[in-house]
Amino acid sequence: MDIRDKKFLITGASSGIGAATARNAAEKGAAVILIARSEDKLALLANEIRESGGTACYYSADLSGFESVRNVTASIQEREGTPDIIMNNAGAGQWKYLQDTSPDEAFAMMSVPYLSAFAVTHAFIPALIQRKRGMIVNITSAASYMVWPGAIGYIAARWAMRGFNDALRAELNPHGITVMLVAFAKVSSEYWENNPGSEANVPKRQSVIPQLSPEQAAKYIVTGIERDKQTIMEPWQLRSIVAMAKFFPKMVK
């Protein structure tokens, strides 16, 4: 897909992969629509993009609540129209063992990313199907392909994202809409600072996989969109470990 002049909706856009993807896509001519909870960060990012000659608007919303999702997607539909590309990137959740994870925390981790991605996509699907073109990008992680101790709620939510993605692809392929799943290994971001203790539960095998920057991740995503790819798993060392994990699961612990 040529992203120039396309309306590109990005959730979780205030920092990390979301913000980096917004900058990259705007540089290539996309009109980015930013959603996140932090209005101050969104305003700064949108202004930065505009000052660089790009097109950006933003909407502050907490996507963990369905009423909030309904309100923000209705506003976007009314003011901006139907996005051509929807990137479900909003995510949350600490890496904890089961006994350290309350049911409320597990529900919150399932709410964002999975349920929020479902609700945001649901809001725009009728118009996309009628148009018979578009792209849905679902951001997950290596946790959607393999498991390890100490991140049970996070892993379950990412497997849910993978299931949602694959089922959505089966439904939308006949309508000319591309669905792409994106999985990265460790990416440097504010997540680790905002979720103290999570980094201690990173699998040992991560030590042989180079850490990506948000900018590197964004480049993979935008290139994948331009090439109409259905799956991105980076870096290549992750693909190798995922393949080995099918036969030697203890290797990813």
Secondary structure, 3 states (H helix, E strand, C coil): CCCCCCEEEEECCCCHHHHHHHHHHHHCCCEEEEEECCHHHHHHHHHHHHHCCCEEEEEECCCCCHHHHHHHHHHHHHHCCCCCEEEECCCCCCCCCHHHCCHHHHHHHHHHHHHHHHHHHHHHHHHHHHHCCEEEEEECCHHHCCCCCCCHHHHHHHHHHHHHHHHHHHHHHHHCEEEEEEEECCECCCHHHHCCCHHHHCCHHHHHCCCECHHHHHHHHHHHHHCCCCEEEECHHHHHHHHHHCCCHHHHC
